[in-house]
Amino acid sequence: MGPVATHLLVRGFLDGRIPADCLVQPEEGGEWRPLEAVREIRALGLSQAEGLTPFSLSPRDVVRWLSEAKDSDEVMSLALQGACAFTQASVGALYRVRPPLDLPMVSACLGDPSLELGQLLPRRDAALCLAREGEPTVLLPDSNLAARSTALRLCPDRVPTGLAIVPIRAASDLAGLLELARFDHPFRNSEVRALIPLMAATVARLEELAWQA
């Protein structure tokens, strides 16, 4: 299969549309390679050697793989893909607060949202204000301004059935946030709250990599 973008490849495999023995070609071309040779899929533990089906993943599994991430880009990609796999989200974006502006910046995307890497959230964005309150939030479409702004970013051409905003905390500070959307049914509070340890592990691995640099 290919050439194909990595985020579409991951989504197709998670949806069960791509067999584990498939050969794939990167979007930019190049050599064909086994599916398990794709870093994002191998790190998620989806290869046959791990013996996992896509939705047997747990946040604990992803935390273990985060500890093996080699750089910040891989950390962010793993964290987002793990969160989407665990919650069965169709679309997601992970933002990281970076100096000097101290505003959330798009650091990873999944499912082709209308966002660009490096894009900043406005300081008064409703979803950002909600994340600053410190608790994961499950939203329904059009339930409030935060839901509408999140849906517009993640899926402007399709109405989601469920949305979620998960703050990423470093001590008492907001280190980032996670936005998720799905189209089959709303998120459950319990599955979204289960992502809190994953987000904490994401921050811890980023700090560890910065210390090692």
ROSEPA-48581 format. One line per 8 residues: number of its first residue (from 0); their letters; for each residue x, y, z of C-alpha. Coordinates in steps of 0.001 Angstrom, whole numbers, plus 500000, padded with zeros to 6 digits. Each point is the difference from the previous one (the first is absolute). Layout:
BEGIN
NUM = a = X/Y/Z ~ ...
END
This chain:
BEGIN
0 = mgpvathl = 500000/500000/500000 ~ 501289/503452/499202 ~ 501215/502570/499738 ~ 498044/500860/503163 ~ 500296/502577/502797 ~ 500937/498519/503380 ~ 496943/501332/501860 ~ 497695/498420/497390
8 = lvrgfldg = 501933/496743/500231 ~ 499637/499902/503790 ~ 496291/500830/499846 ~ 499384/497336/497361 ~ 501762/497364/502064 ~ 498147/500996/503170 ~ 496734/499706/498069 ~ 500966/496497/498845
16 = ripadclv = 500250/500914/496304 ~ 503719/499203/499603 ~ 501285/496459/500652 ~ 503069/499534/502202 ~ 501966/498341/497167 ~ 499488/502943/497617 ~ 502960/501737/498327 ~ 499801/503802/500025
24 = qpeeggew = 501757/502902/498300 ~ 500491/503431/501653 ~ 498123/503019/498634 ~ 503273/501467/498699 ~ 500801/496755/498147 ~ 502972/497735/500538 ~ 500321/496304/500758 ~ 497076/497761/500890
32 = rpleavre = 500205/498661/503553 ~ 498031/497770/502394 ~ 497247/501691/501968 ~ 501768/499207/503269 ~ 503017/501968/498778 ~ 497983/503225/500243 ~ 501198/501619/503238 ~ 496582/501252/501112
40 = iralglsq = 498333/496615/499653 ~ 502893/498028/501460 ~ 500163/502297/503027 ~ 496306/499575/500623 ~ 500559/496279/500340 ~ 497794/499099/497075 ~ 502395/497562/498368 ~ 499278/496306/500048
48 = aegltpfs = 502939/499450/502321 ~ 498193/501952/502750 ~ 496833/497961/499526 ~ 497736/503017/500549 ~ 496887/501016/498145 ~ 499514/503752/499547 ~ 497479/500404/502784 ~ 501712/497775/502524
56 = lsprdvvr = 502278/502994/500661 ~ 499926/501609/503412 ~ 501559/503276/501185 ~ 502503/497886/501942 ~ 501181/498385/496754 ~ 500588/503398/498416 ~ 501809/501297/503094 ~ 502435/497099/499625
64 = wlseakds = 500649/500855/496350 ~ 500407/503687/500840 ~ 502980/499096/502167 ~ 501741/498755/496850 ~ 499272/503085/497866 ~ 503206/501528/498645 ~ 498909/503620/499468 ~ 497194/502432/500810
72 = devmslal = 498269/499517/496636 ~ 499759/496266/500610 ~ 498696/500610/503521 ~ 497210/502260/498765 ~ 499086/497674/497142 ~ 499872/496950/502271 ~ 497957/501786/502647 ~ 497390/501163/497498
80 = qgacaftq = 499770/496684/498164 ~ 499731/498127/503284 ~ 497239/502311/501241 ~ 498071/499624/496737 ~ 500408/496225/499985 ~ 498861/499629/503616 ~ 496960/502291/499664 ~ 499296/499009/496369
88 = asvgalyr = 500116/503672/499011 ~ 499899/500622/496262 ~ 501813/503336/500078 ~ 502400/501531/502501 ~ 502461/502801/500577 ~ 502616/500354/502706 ~ 501263/503446/500973 ~ 503117/500852/501972
96 = vrppldlp = 500501/503313/501800 ~ 503319/501448/498869 ~ 501912/503159/500935 ~ 500268/502870/499405 ~ 496292/500504/499252 ~ 498842/497333/502458 ~ 497124/499058/497710 ~ 499022/496466/498927
104 = mvsaclgd = 501596/499051/496683 ~ 498813/497134/497794 ~ 502647/497291/500464 ~ 498234/496899/498620 ~ 496872/499282/497969 ~ 498089/496857/499108 ~ 497049/499522/497666 ~ 500613/503026/497765
112 = pslelgql = 498612/502918/502046 ~ 500087/503511/498486 ~ 503165/500861/501928 ~ 503644/500556/499170 ~ 502929/498950/502162 ~ 501254/503074/501842 ~ 496620/501726/499953 ~ 499199/501886/503225
120 = lprrdaal = 496761/500111/501961 ~ 498802/503532/500776 ~ 500459/501007/503611 ~ 496239/500402/500516 ~ 498964/496854/498114 ~ 497034/498409/501785 ~ 501514/496499/500012 ~ 503248/501353/501411
128 = claregep = 498103/501836/502740 ~ 498215/496755/500840 ~ 503298/498090/500095 ~ 501413/502553/502444 ~ 497358/498872/502498 ~ 502026/496802/500276 ~ 497492/497194/499459 ~ 499318/497795/496955
136 = tvllpdsn = 496705/500989/498399 ~ 497603/498013/497826 ~ 497937/502174/497663 ~ 497118/499589/497591 ~ 499940/501917/496708 ~ 498660/503559/500365 ~ 499750/499588/503777 ~ 502117/503115/500552
144 = laarstal = 502577/502252/498371 ~ 502859/497641/500891 ~ 498233/497135/498213 ~ 499377/502087/496910 ~ 503577/501290/499773 ~ 501425/496495/500501 ~ 497691/498482/497379 ~ 500886/502742/497531
152 = rlcpdrvp = 503705/499207/500370 ~ 499768/496221/499979 ~ 497196/499268/497540 ~ 498639/503116/498251 ~ 498274/497968/497271 ~ 498317/497389/502189 ~ 497928/500206/503175 ~ 501517/497901/502824
160 = tglaivpi = 497922/498098/502520 ~ 502519/500471/502792 ~ 502849/502329/500949 ~ 502530/499968/502824 ~ 502534/502473/501384 ~ 502759/498637/502250 ~ 502429/502397/501729 ~ 503662/499003/500196
168 = raasdlag = 501384/501142/503338 ~ 503547/500515/501208 ~ 499670/500544/503764 ~ 497486/502864/500235 ~ 500702/501352/496512 ~ 498259/499248/496726 ~ 502581/498281/497790 ~ 497604/499318/497133
176 = llelarfd = 496661/498489/499099 ~ 498480/497188/497988 ~ 496900/500406/497810 ~ 498117/496934/498735 ~ 496950/499395/497818 ~ 498034/496930/498992 ~ 497038/499337/497708 ~ 498306/496869/501356
184 = hpfrnsev = 498951/500927/503546 ~ 501023/502425/502780 ~ 503078/499421/502139 ~ 499537/498585/503479 ~ 501376/502003/502907 ~ 501814/496916/501332 ~ 501992/499317/496810 ~ 501034/503640/499648
192 = raliplma = 501068/500258/503647 ~ 502047/496837/499503 ~ 502256/502059/497725 ~ 501265/502158/502902 ~ 502924/497647/500860 ~ 500894/499818/496304 ~ 500190/503794/499766 ~ 502111/500141/503183
200 = atvarlee = 502364/497402/498537 ~ 500229/502052/496808 ~ 501177/503056/501953 ~ 502430/497892/502030 ~ 501603/498496/496877 ~ 500295/503425/498355 ~ 501725/501359/503090 ~ 502312/496988/500119
208 = lawqa = 501009/500460/496366 ~ 500640/503717/500582 ~ 502226/499161/502978 ~ 501947/497460/497933 ~ 500599/502468/497158
END
